[in-house]
Amino acid sequence: MPDMESQIRDSGIPLGDLIAHFKIKCRICGHHRIMHDADGACGGVMNKPCGSGCDEFEPE
């Protein structure tokens, strides 16, 4: 499996576009997209569960 750096480079997506995408906040909870998993479920922030009422948050 290629490393993440190679995957990003080979995707053809400019790094600035990726960063901008993940800086967008969730309409429901306000956390950045990077705080959500691949299925869109909110994982909270700073190792704490989402306490802002995100309907997508599922506790572990």
N, CA, C and O atoms as CSV, one atom per row, in Angstrom:
chain,resi,resn,atom,element,x,y,z
A,1,MET,N,N,0.850,-1.186,0.000
A,1,MET,CA,C,0.000,0.000,0.000
A,1,MET,C,C,0.891,1.243,0.000
A,1,MET,O,O,1.795,1.361,0.827
A,2,PRO,N,N,0.639,2.157,-0.916
A,2,PRO,CA,C,1.460,3.363,-0.975
A,2,PRO,C,C,1.245,4.245,0.261
A,2,PRO,O,O,0.170,4.253,0.862
A,3,ASP,N,N,2.297,4.985,0.622
A,3,ASP,CA,C,2.142,5.862,1.778
A,3,ASP,C,C,1.219,7.045,1.426
A,3,ASP,O,O,0.950,7.319,0.256
A,4,MET,N,N,0.756,7.715,2.448
A,4,MET,CA,C,-0.216,8.800,2.284
A,4,MET,C,C,0.326,9.912,1.387
A,4,MET,O,O,-0.390,10.447,0.541
A,5,GLU,N,N,1.596,10.249,1.583
A,5,GLU,CA,C,2.217,11.308,0.780
A,5,GLU,C,C,2.111,10.971,-0.701
A,5,GLU,O,O,1.755,11.829,-1.508
A,6,SER,N,N,2.417,9.726,-1.064
A,6,SER,CA,C,2.338,9.298,-2.464
A,6,SER,C,C,0.906,9.329,-2.974
A,6,SER,O,O,0.660,9.750,-4.104
A,7,GLN,N,N,-0.038,8.890,-2.156
A,7,GLN,CA,C,-1.436,8.894,-2.564
A,7,GLN,C,C,-1.926,10.314,-2.853
A,7,GLN,O,O,-2.626,10.558,-3.836
A,8,ILE,N,N,-1.545,11.235,-1.983
A,8,ILE,CA,C,-1.947,12.633,-2.182
A,8,ILE,C,C,-1.301,13.170,-3.453
A,8,ILE,O,O,-1.973,13.784,-4.282
A,9,ARG,N,N,-0.016,12.943,-3.605
A,9,ARG,CA,C,0.709,13.434,-4.776
A,9,ARG,C,C,0.142,12.844,-6.061
A,9,ARG,O,O,-0.037,13.560,-7.047
A,10,ASP,N,N,-0.142,11.544,-6.057
A,10,ASP,CA,C,-0.621,10.865,-7.253
A,10,ASP,C,C,-2.091,11.138,-7.560
A,10,ASP,O,O,-2.561,10.849,-8.660
A,11,SER,N,N,-2.815,11.694,-6.592
A,11,SER,CA,C,-4.240,11.958,-6.813
A,11,SER,C,C,-4.453,13.112,-7.788
A,11,SER,O,O,-5.503,13.209,-8.423
A,12,GLY,N,N,-3.456,13.985,-7.903
A,12,GLY,CA,C,-3.605,15.142,-8.779
A,12,GLY,C,C,-4.377,16.282,-8.129
A,12,GLY,O,O,-4.551,17.337,-8.739
A,13,ILE,N,N,-4.840,16.082,-6.897
A,13,ILE,CA,C,-5.571,17.135,-6.186
A,13,ILE,C,C,-4.535,18.033,-5.506
A,13,ILE,O,O,-3.713,17.540,-4.734
A,14,PRO,N,N,-4.560,19.330,-5.774
A,14,PRO,CA,C,-3.604,20.218,-5.121
A,14,PRO,C,C,-3.784,20.194,-3.601
A,14,PRO,O,O,-4.910,20.161,-3.104
A,15,LEU,N,N,-2.675,20.210,-2.871
A,15,LEU,CA,C,-2.703,20.155,-1.421
A,15,LEU,C,C,-3.583,21.266,-0.841
A,15,LEU,O,O,-4.300,21.043,0.134
A,16,GLY,N,N,-3.532,22.442,-1.427
A,16,GLY,CA,C,-4.357,23.557,-0.957
A,16,GLY,C,C,-5.842,23.239,-1.029
A,16,GLY,O,O,-6.609,23.637,-0.152
A,17,ASP,N,N,-6.250,22.518,-2.078
A,17,ASP,CA,C,-7.660,22.132,-2.219
A,17,ASP,C,C,-8.057,21.123,-1.144
A,17,ASP,O,O,-9.158,21.196,-0.598
A,18,LEU,N,N,-7.160,20.180,-0.841
A,18,LEU,CA,C,-7.449,19.203,0.213
A,18,LEU,C,C,-7.591,19.900,1.564
A,18,LEU,O,O,-8.513,19.610,2.326
A,19,ILE,N,N,-6.680,20.811,1.851
A,19,ILE,CA,C,-6.723,21.535,3.118
A,19,ILE,C,C,-8.013,22.349,3.214
A,19,ILE,O,O,-8.664,22.355,4.259
A,20,ALA,N,N,-8.381,23.028,2.144
A,20,ALA,CA,C,-9.610,23.825,2.142
A,20,ALA,C,C,-10.830,22.937,2.375
A,20,ALA,O,O,-11.750,23.322,3.096
A,21,HIS,N,N,-10.840,21.750,1.766
A,21,HIS,CA,C,-11.958,20.827,1.933
A,21,HIS,C,C,-12.135,20.430,3.398
A,21,HIS,O,O,-13.251,20.441,3.919
A,22,PHE,N,N,-11.043,20.082,4.053
A,22,PHE,CA,C,-11.135,19.612,5.428
A,22,PHE,C,C,-11.280,20.727,6.449
A,22,PHE,O,O,-11.541,20.458,7.621
A,23,LYS,N,N,-11.113,21.979,6.023
A,23,LYS,CA,C,-11.329,23.103,6.932
A,23,LYS,C,C,-12.805,23.471,7.026
A,23,LYS,O,O,-13.211,24.184,7.943
A,24,ILE,N,N,-13.613,22.985,6.077
A,24,ILE,CA,C,-15.038,23.288,6.106
A,24,ILE,C,C,-15.651,22.619,7.320
A,24,ILE,O,O,-15.325,21.476,7.641
A,25,LYS,N,N,-16.530,23.326,7.987
A,25,LYS,CA,C,-17.148,22.790,9.202
A,25,LYS,C,C,-18.462,22.092,8.910
A,25,LYS,O,O,-19.181,22.446,7.975
A,26,CYS,N,N,-18.761,21.090,9.731
A,26,CYS,CA,C,-20.016,20.346,9.653
A,26,CYS,C,C,-21.180,21.295,9.948
A,26,CYS,O,O,-21.122,22.075,10.898
A,27,ARG,N,N,-22.236,21.229,9.134
A,27,ARG,CA,C,-23.416,22.074,9.356
A,27,ARG,C,C,-24.131,21.709,10.650
A,27,ARG,O,O,-24.819,22.540,11.242
A,28,ILE,N,N,-23.968,20.469,11.083
A,28,ILE,CA,C,-24.701,20.005,12.259
A,28,ILE,C,C,-23.960,20.335,13.556
A,28,ILE,O,O,-24.535,20.920,14.474
A,29,CYS,N,N,-22.684,19.958,13.626
A,29,CYS,CA,C,-21.975,20.091,14.897
A,29,CYS,C,C,-20.941,21.208,14.919
A,29,CYS,O,O,-20.513,21.621,15.996
A,30,GLY,N,N,-20.533,21.704,13.763
A,30,GLY,CA,C,-19.548,22.775,13.731
A,30,GLY,C,C,-18.109,22.302,13.779
A,30,GLY,O,O,-17.193,23.117,13.665
A,31,HIS,N,N,-17.880,20.977,13.948
A,31,HIS,CA,C,-16.507,20.485,13.916
A,31,HIS,C,C,-16.025,20.421,12.477
A,31,HIS,O,O,-16.822,20.240,11.556
A,32,HIS,N,N,-14.727,20.568,12.285
A,32,HIS,CA,C,-14.169,20.461,10.947
A,32,HIS,C,C,-14.344,19.046,10.423
A,32,HIS,O,O,-14.435,18.096,11.200
A,33,ARG,N,N,-14.390,18.910,9.115
A,33,ARG,CA,C,-14.577,17.594,8.497
A,33,ARG,C,C,-13.544,16.584,8.954
A,33,ARG,O,O,-13.821,15.385,8.998
A,34,ILE,N,N,-12.348,17.059,9.297
A,34,ILE,CA,C,-11.289,16.144,9.702
A,34,ILE,C,C,-11.643,15.426,10.998
A,34,ILE,O,O,-11.039,14.405,11.324
A,35,MET,N,N,-12.625,15.955,11.746
A,35,MET,CA,C,-13.062,15.326,12.993
A,35,MET,C,C,-14.111,14.249,12.741
A,35,MET,O,O,-14.582,13.612,13.683
A,36,HIS,N,N,-14.484,14.041,11.474
A,36,HIS,CA,C,-15.478,13.035,11.118
A,36,HIS,C,C,-14.777,11.864,10.438
A,36,HIS,O,O,-13.768,12.047,9.757
A,37,ASP,N,N,-15.317,10.658,10.627
A,37,ASP,CA,C,-14.689,9.503,10.012
A,37,ASP,C,C,-15.089,9.364,8.543
A,37,ASP,O,O,-15.804,10.210,8.007
A,38,ALA,N,N,-14.630,8.305,7.904
A,38,ALA,CA,C,-14.879,8.113,6.475
A,38,ALA,C,C,-16.357,7.992,6.140
A,38,ALA,O,O,-16.757,8.235,5.001
A,39,ASP,N,N,-17.168,7.620,7.116
A,39,ASP,CA,C,-18.611,7.501,6.893
A,39,ASP,C,C,-19.358,8.779,7.254
A,39,ASP,O,O,-20.581,8.842,7.125
A,40,GLY,N,N,-18.623,9.808,7.709
A,40,GLY,CA,C,-19.244,11.076,8.058
A,40,GLY,C,C,-19.677,11.177,9.508
A,40,GLY,O,O,-20.243,12.194,9.910
A,41,ALA,N,N,-19.422,10.128,10.316
A,41,ALA,CA,C,-19.793,10.177,11.722
A,41,ALA,C,C,-18.812,11.058,12.486
A,41,ALA,O,O,-17.603,10.988,12.269
A,42,CYS,N,N,-19.342,11.885,13.380
A,42,CYS,CA,C,-18.500,12.797,14.142
A,42,CYS,C,C,-17.742,12.054,15.221
A,42,CYS,O,O,-18.337,11.320,16.011
A,43,GLY,N,N,-16.440,12.238,15.260
A,43,GLY,CA,C,-15.608,11.601,16.279
A,43,GLY,C,C,-15.246,12.566,17.379
A,43,GLY,O,O,-14.422,12.242,18.234
A,44,GLY,N,N,-15.835,13.734,17.382
A,44,GLY,CA,C,-15.522,14.726,18.394
A,44,GLY,C,C,-14.221,15.432,18.086
A,44,GLY,O,O,-13.711,15.357,16.968
A,45,VAL,N,N,-13.693,16.108,19.066
A,45,VAL,CA,C,-12.484,16.887,18.882
A,45,VAL,C,C,-11.631,16.760,20.136
A,45,VAL,O,O,-12.162,16.684,21.244
A,46,MET,N,N,-10.322,16.737,19.969
A,46,MET,CA,C,-9.376,16.629,21.073
A,46,MET,C,C,-9.695,15.415,21.955
A,46,MET,O,O,-9.659,15.507,23.182
A,47,ASN,N,N,-10.008,14.273,21.319
A,47,ASN,CA,C,-10.296,13.015,22.013
A,47,ASN,C,C,-11.532,13.072,22.908
A,47,ASN,O,O,-11.702,12.230,23.789
A,48,LYS,N,N,-12.387,14.060,22.684
A,48,LYS,CA,C,-13.621,14.151,23.445
A,48,LYS,C,C,-14.774,13.933,22.472
A,48,LYS,O,O,-14.690,14.341,21.313
A,49,PRO,N,N,-15.852,13.292,22.930
A,49,PRO,CA,C,-16.996,13.128,22.025
A,49,PRO,C,C,-17.628,14.473,21.694
A,49,PRO,O,O,-17.479,15.449,22.429
A,50,CYS,N,N,-18.330,14.498,20.581
A,50,CYS,CA,C,-19.002,15.714,20.157
A,50,CYS,C,C,-20.105,16.033,21.156
A,50,CYS,O,O,-21.012,15.226,21.357
A,51,GLY,N,N,-20.037,17.184,21.770
A,51,GLY,CA,C,-21.058,17.566,22.743
A,51,GLY,C,C,-21.970,18.645,22.211
A,51,GLY,O,O,-22.731,19.246,22.969
A,52,SER,N,N,-21.904,18.898,20.914
A,52,SER,CA,C,-22.688,20.002,20.371
A,52,SER,C,C,-23.935,19.534,19.641
A,52,SER,O,O,-24.550,20.311,18.911
A,53,GLY,N,N,-24.316,18.277,19.826
A,53,GLY,CA,C,-25.568,17.808,19.278
A,53,GLY,C,C,-25.508,17.316,17.838
A,53,GLY,O,O,-26.534,17.294,17.157
A,54,CYS,N,N,-24.330,16.922,17.358
A,54,CYS,CA,C,-24.228,16.425,15.997
A,54,CYS,C,C,-24.995,15.112,15.881
A,54,CYS,O,O,-24.687,14.154,16.590
A,55,ASP,N,N,-25.981,15.057,15.005
A,55,ASP,CA,C,-26.783,13.843,14.825
A,55,ASP,C,C,-25.967,12.673,14.290
A,55,ASP,O,O,-26.403,11.525,14.371
A,56,GLU,N,N,-24.786,12.954,13.743
A,56,GLU,CA,C,-23.974,11.905,13.164
A,56,GLU,C,C,-23.019,11.282,14.183
A,56,GLU,O,O,-22.332,10.316,13.850
A,57,PHE,N,N,-22.952,11.801,15.417
A,57,PHE,CA,C,-22.005,11.285,16.399
A,57,PHE,C,C,-22.504,9.970,16.979
A,57,PHE,O,O,-23.644,9.871,17.434
A,58,GLU,N,N,-21.629,8.950,16.957
A,58,GLU,CA,C,-21.936,7.650,17.552
A,58,GLU,C,C,-20.853,7.331,18.565
A,58,GLU,O,O,-19.695,7.153,18.188
A,59,PRO,N,N,-21.205,7.253,19.849
A,59,PRO,CA,C,-20.170,6.954,20.857
A,59,PRO,C,C,-19.573,5.574,20.638
A,59,PRO,O,O,-20.234,4.676,20.116
A,60,GLU,N,N,-18.314,5.412,21.042
A,60,GLU,CA,C,-17.639,4.120,20.867
A,60,GLU,C,C,-18.187,3.085,21.832
A,60,GLU,O,O,-17.737,1.939,21.828
